[in-house]
Amino acid sequence: MKRKQGPLKLLVIFISLNSLICLKPAEEVSTILHSKLAKYNKNLRPNYGEELVTIGITAEIFSVLDISDKNMEFTVSMEFKQTWNDTRLSFDVGDGTVKEIGVGAEFAKNFWVPDTFFANEKSSSIPKHLK
């Protein structure tokens, strides 16, 4: 069975840091991300060997584009979002100015994402700007 990952538009990381005092926000974000990704393994799910990860999902159907009674198929335009907590990316805010970090789809490829798929899916596509 072919498995597909859902589209990932934006990953927001809620993290805090305890030793950044006088850095500019851009330097602070760079330091946080570098320290968190140095030992991060995107091939291991969060809490590996412990409790399972709870994945929240939302799906918004924008339009039903086609329905085929004969082939028992339908085509929809939709947005599919997933949320989860990865404590490996957490940090203490301390005296820093950065409270959360948002990253785009390209940088988000550095993080673990759920292996989500739709059973009996014939095909799907992700817009080029999100790949």
C-alpha positions, 0 to 999 in steps of 0.5 A, spaced: 500 500 500 502 506 498 503 511 503 503 519 502 504 524 507 499 530 508 501 537 505 505 541 510 504 548 510 507 551 516 510 548 522 510 552 528 515 550 534 513 552 541 520 552 544 524 556 550 531 557 551 534 559 558 541 562 556 540 567 551 540 574 554 542 580 550 541 577 543 537 580 537 531 576 535 534 573 529 541 571 532 537 568 538 532 564 533 539 561 529 542 559 536 536 556 538 535 552 531 542 550 531 542 547 538 536 543 537 537 540 530 544 538 532 542 532 535 535 531 532 533 525 528 527 526 524 527 518 523 525 517 530 518 519 532 517 524 538 517 520 545 520 514 541 520 508 546 515 511 551 508 513 550 505 514 543 504 521 539 497 524 539 496 527 532 491 532 531 488 533 524 483 538 521 481 537 514 477 543 510 474 541 504 474 547 499 470 544 493 467 538 491 470 538 484 467 531 481 463 525 483 463 519 478 457 514 480 459 509 475 467 509 477 465 510 485 470 516 485 470 523 487 475 529 487 475 534 492 480 540 493 481 540 501 486 543 506 489 537 511 493 540 517 496 536 522 498 538 529 503 534 534 508 536 540 515 534 539 518 535 546 525 535 543 524 542 540 522 545 546 526 550 550 526 555 556 524 562 554 528 565 560 530 572 558 530 571 551 525 575 546 523 569 542 517 565 545 515 561 538 518 560 532 515 559 525 518 555 519 516 554 512 515 548 508 522 547 506 526 548 513 520 543 516 523 537 512 528 537 518 523 535 522 519 528 524 512 528 520 507 523 521 506 518 516 499 519 514 495 516 508 488 516 506 486 508 505 483 507 498 486 513 495 487 513 488 491 519 487 493 526 490 497 532 489 501 537 493 501 544 490 508 546 488 509 552 492 508 547 498 513 541 496 
